């Protein structure tokens, strides 16, 4: 296997514009080697930058194990800097042209991709693939 990537995010909502608390990515790069990326964003900074929370998702978070809550909301990574690092990770590890056979997976077309697309767009980065 090569040129495959799985992405998972943790959020404070189910729609674009919510806070993205974490981003994790794991895959097999263009050479077939395993690679991974993980960042825990500063939740306070995201709030200050205008990202929103959805009541139902925040209610769900309050019912989660304390360790999971701290992992999601305790990040200190700068979102803009980290999105730049995510972009570099993608371009260093994958061939994403239409004829390169690149595949990217996530939790459904209506959750991770639209939220991540809007999040990255906020920081001037546009997804280099069509989903």
Secondary structure, DSSP 4 states (H G I P E B T S, - for coil): --SEEEEEEEES-SSTTB-EEEEEEEEE-TTS-EEEEEEEB-HHHHHHTT-B--HHHHHHHHTS-HHHHHHHH---B-HHHHHHHHHHHHHHH---STTTT-EEE-SIIIIIHHHHHHHHHHTT---SS--
